[in-house]
Amino acid sequence: MLAVLIMLTPGRRNEFNDCQKAKVRIAVLSIMDVKTRWISTLELLERAYRLREFTPEWLQNPKYSEYWLLFTTQDEWTIVKYVMEVLRPFQYWTLWMSKRHTVTLHHLITLYNDMFDPMDGVMRALAKIQTQWKEDLFFAVKLARQKLSKYYAEVTPMTGMLRISAHTLDPFKKLRSFRKWDKGMDINPKDETSYTIQYQEAFLKYVENEYCAKQRGVPVNKLETVPSSNLFPSGMASGSDQ
């Protein structure tokens, strides 16, 4: 709301710029939220957080003293930081994917896990202290995670093996992500029930049935389906796969 009030007239905008001139090289203004641009919400929050130290100075003007009640509290700034942490991976991967001119299928497992990880981290942090605003934010992030999980589940049953194959064929990833999942869940990667072994065998069967057998003109056997409930456990694969 303060951003709207600051941007209301040219005079107010100039006064807000004057509050910054002694401290920054280039003064900037608040960003408005745009309903047709989802990323504008994150941009608005980042700009507001950047300008938080200048807003009190602007409010010290007697003309605007009535707006002090709208100034963001410390707890509210903490909420803003958590929300930005959740939204940034979405911004990064949306911009990254939109700029690609080559195949991106092999990045999808990493992409989804990079969006799940910050949500899991925020939820773990919020679960430690039970205050009302943390409970509210925890519930909001939980719902957002459930929504993302729904989208995740809808695209994996029919294309799961294709995604796993593309991920495995990436020379920079191969089976590293699946080993990370096993490590994160204290599973021996050599165990038959491990993600590494399951997806390695599923990949080899997929290649045999979908490529090798067809090349030899041999009747294709029905491919065993990888259990969808265990497909891509969120929060296990990192973006770097180092």
N, C-alpha and C positions, 0 to 999 in steps of 0.2 A: 504494500500500500504506500509506503514512503517513497518508493521508486516512482510511482504514479504522480505523487504530489510534487516531487522534485522536478519531474519532466513536464509539469503542467504548463508552465509559461517560459518564454525565453529568459526572462529576468531571473527566475529561480534556477534555471540551468547555469546561467552565468555565475550566480552567487555560489553554486555548488562547485563549479570549476575553480573559483577563487580560493575556496577552502583547500584545494589540492596544490596550488601553484608553488607554495613554499616547500613542499615535501616531495613532489614527483616532477619528472621532466615533462611528461605529457599527461594532461588532465583528461579523464574520461567520464562518461555519464553512465547512468544505470541502463540496463537492457530490459525491454518490455517482453512479456511472455506473448507468444504468437500461437494460437490454437492449431494452425495448419502446419506448424514446424515443431515436432516433438522435441527436438534438440534445444529449442529456445528456453525450455525450463532449466536445463543444466546451465546454459549460458547466463541466464538471469541470476541463478544462485551463485555462480562463480564470480560474476561481476559484483554482486551485492556483498559477498564475503571480502572481495578485494577492496571495496570502498567503505567497509565497516568503520574504519577509524576516522573517516572524514564526515560521516553523517552526524555525529554528535556536535561537531563544530558548526555545521549548517543549522542544526536545531537550536543552537544558542542564540541565534537571531531572534529577538523578541517577536517578530512577525510570525515565527513558526513554532513558538513554545508550546502551543496547544497540541502539537504532533508528537510530543515526547512519549506519550503513552503507546505510540506505535513503534517505538524503537525496539529493535530485537534484543532480547535478553541473552545472557550467556548460555543458558540451557538451550535456547532456540538456535543459537549459532552452532552449538554442538550437534543438534539435529540436522542442521544444514550440512555440516561436514559429513555426517553419516550418509545422508541422501546423495551427496555428490560422489561419495565413494562407490555407491551402488550404481549410479548412472554413468560414470565415466567409461567403464568397459563397453557399454552399449554405444556410446558416442565413438569410441575408438574403432570398434569393429564395424560399425555402420559406415564410417568414413573410409576405413581401410578397404572394405569390400566394394564400395562404390567406385573406388579408383582402380580396381584391378581390371586388367584386360586379358588375363589368362585364367586357367582353371583354378578354382578355389575349393573344390570338393574335399580335398585332403586336409583342409584347415578347419572343417566344421566341428570335429570333436573338440579340438583345442578351443575354438571360438566359444562354444557353449559352456565349456568348463571355466573359461576365463570370465564368463558372466555369472556363473553360479558361485565361484569362489568368493568374490567380495560380499555377496549376500550372506553366505555362510559365516564369513568373518564378522560381519556387522551383527548378525544374530547371536553369535557367541559372545561378543562384547556386551551386547544389550542384556543378555540373560544373567549377567553377574550381579547387577544392582536392580532391585525392583522398585523403581519410581514410576509414577503414572505416565510421564512422557516417554520413558523407555519402553514401558509395556505397550503403549500405543504405537510407537515406531516399530517395535519388534513385530507386532501384529501386521502392520502395513508391509514390512519387508517379507514376512512369511507369506502373505497373500501374493505378493509380486513373484516370489520364488515358485509358488504353486502354479501361477499363470505361465511362467516360463517352462516349468516342468511339463505342463499340459501341451504346449507347443512342441516341446522336445519329444514327448511320447507319440505325438501324432505323426511325426515325420520319420521316426525310426523303424516301425514294423516293416514297411515295404522297402525301405532303402538302407536298412541297417547294415547288411553285408556289403553293399556297395560303398558305404562310408568307411566301414572297417577296412575294406580292401584298399581304398584310396589312401587312407591314413597309413596303412602298413607298407604300401608301396613308396611312400614318401621317404627318400633316403635320409632325411634329417630326423625322421621320427621312428619308422619301422615299428618295433614292439616296445619302445621305451615308455610310451604313455601307459600301456597296460602293465608294465613292470612297476610303474609308479603307483598305479591303483593298488596292486598287490602289496607294495611296501607300505602304503598308507593305511591298509587294513590288516597289516601283520599276517599276510598270506605268503607262504613260500611260493615263489614264481615257478618252481619246478613241480609243484603239486598239480595233479590232474584237474582239480577244481579251481585253480587259479585263473584269473583273467588272461594272463599271458598264454597259458596252454590252451584254454578254451578258444580264444580268438585266433591263435596260430593255427590250430587244427581246422577251425571253421573257415579261415582264409584259404588254406590248402585245398579243402574240399570244394570250396567255391571256385577256385581256379581250375580244379580238375573237371568239375561238372560244366562250368560255363565257358571254358576255353579249350582245355586239352582234349576232352572227350569229343567235343564238336569238331575239332580239327582232325581227329582221327576217324570221324564218322561213327563213333560208338554211341549207342543209346544213352541219353543222359539220365543219371539217377536222380531221384528227388533229393534236394538239399535239405539237410536237417536245419531247422530254424534255431537261431540263437535265442535263448530265453529273453524276451523283451524286457522283463523286470530287471535283468542284470545288464542291460545294454547301456553302456556309457555311464557308469556311476558318477554323478555330479560331484564336483569338488575334489576329485582324485587326480585329474590330469591338469598340469599347469600349462601356461602358455609357452614357456620357453623349451620344455622337454630337454633341459640340459642334463 
